[in-house]
Structure formats: structure tokens, C-alpha cells
Amino acid sequence: MSKYNLLWEYVQKNGKPSFKLTFDEVKDIIGMPIDHSFLNYKKELLEYGYQVGKISMKEQTVLFNKTY
């Protein structure tokens, strides 16, 4: 089980074609701050029908896009 499984399940349940979450929202979902390891784990999201789009350090957001 990945430390990001709760986030992947949240993203999948959202169901929107594309949406953003702030780093703080991610922290609330998974119970810890997002860290650099996120880049290694993001490929797991493909199994849930989504992919990680742009990660904005300036805005502190992550864009999620549904894969069709």
C-alpha cells in the first residue's frame, strides 16, 4: 500500500475530468505534507484512471486529469 493511496482514491471518487488540489488539501486528505517523493509515486494514479498534470510550486497546487 502506497502512502498516497488515500489521495488516489479521493481523486478517483471526485470523478471530474480535471481539477486542482492545493498542497494543504492534499495534506488534509493523506494526513501528511506532500513531499518530493510524490514525483516517484504519481505514476500509481494511472491505475485509478487519472494522471498528475501540472504541479505548481508557486501556487502550491496539483492538477489532476482524467485519462480516457
C-alpha positions, 0 to 999 in steps of 0.5 A: 500500500502506497502512502498516497493511496488515500489521495488516489482514491479521493481523486478517483471518487471526485470523478471530474475530468480535471481539477486542482488540489492545493498542497494543504488539501492534499495534506488534509486528505493523506494526513501528511505534507506532500513531499518530493517523493510524490514525483516517484509515486504519481505514476500509481494514479494511472491505475485509478484512471487519472494522471498528475498534470501540472504541479505548481510550486508557486501556487502550491497546487496539483492538477489532476486529469482524467485519462480516457 
